[in-house]
């Protein structure tokens, strides 16, 4: 039953991979990132969105280039080990697993906040984690199918929200450059760091590298395509929110898409937006579980996590022990801690993860190079700048988590060699 040495089966095509990436990004970003970004940057969040997209594009091309050479589970954890050494790879993998575990709990709680009856938020969130883990357990093709359904529903809801918002009453108009920069460039850069959380979903495509058909061709195309689709969606929604709600109301909103239709005089659409938000959070959670499970599998294969997690189900070809363990941890988190404000912490981990990806891609030889080195340099600098401008609490917590991970590996390495 353990299937410890079994490889994962290649069952995902280009459309499947693109949809998984889009589902991860749209679910996390549209309903969770714009309000905190507006709070620090006002209308300047649009500039922040452009900066986040530029850094994400550089990171995406690095990930695509590396995934074509190393089409296996684990993403940047594997790339860092192969190109830079064991420690950079570990830091990348640890940052991803811990940060995205917190994101999983946050997405479960976002889902429950929109759809659960009063007083049952945490229970419904835990049940959502269990249900989606069960979907993942029975094979990656089922994960891809459900993700397609969720993405189609969410995009439909967003179209409804944008159309209803723009055809209703208008809010305060967004002014010229002075209004975009009135909160200063530090606030804009901080909003870019927070909005980067919304673009991090394409990492899931790379972490599924062992399950994609023709990976050297499919993964690069899927990563860039998913990023492009998400950017178009984010830009349209951000412009609509700012034009209808204005920066101040957006900054204080806990449910921006719901407030959008209400402010437009179409409160009948509020339940539709709530359902859409719930489905988006489910789509993000589904992809998160799949991605973290594969990274945990890769880390366990190299003894950076317990070898118990290396098991691959002989029938369903999934890292079932890793996913069940993750589900248990996430359920504990949602029942005990409120992690809906985990965006900054998750951004810290993901930016560190992509810093390693950019540095790794820069070392690749001409035979494996698909994109110019300047993109990896811009991506590396962008990651460092955005990390430095995140909220202080996110930097402190992220640093502590990385240090704990390093101490854990030091102890584990010592045990393995004694």
Secondary structure as UniProt FT lines:
FT   TURN            4..5
FT   HELIX           14..29
FT   TURN            30..33
FT   HELIX           34..41
FT   HELIX           42..44
FT   HELIX           45..69
FT   TURN            73..75
FT   HELIX           76..83
FT   HELIX           86..115
FT   TURN            118..119
FT   HELIX           121..137
FT   HELIX           140..167
FT   HELIX           177..180
FT   TURN            181..183
FT   HELIX           184..199
FT   HELIX           200..202
FT   HELIX           203..207
FT   HELIX           209..211
FT   TURN            213..214
FT   HELIX           215..244
FT   HELIX           246..252
FT   HELIX           256..263
FT   TURN            264..265
FT   HELIX           267..269
FT   HELIX           270..301
FT   TURN            302..303
FT   HELIX           307..310
FT   TURN            314..316
FT   HELIX           320..336
FT   TURN            340..341
FT   HELIX           343..362
FT   HELIX           366..368
FT   HELIX           373..388
FT   HELIX           392..416
//
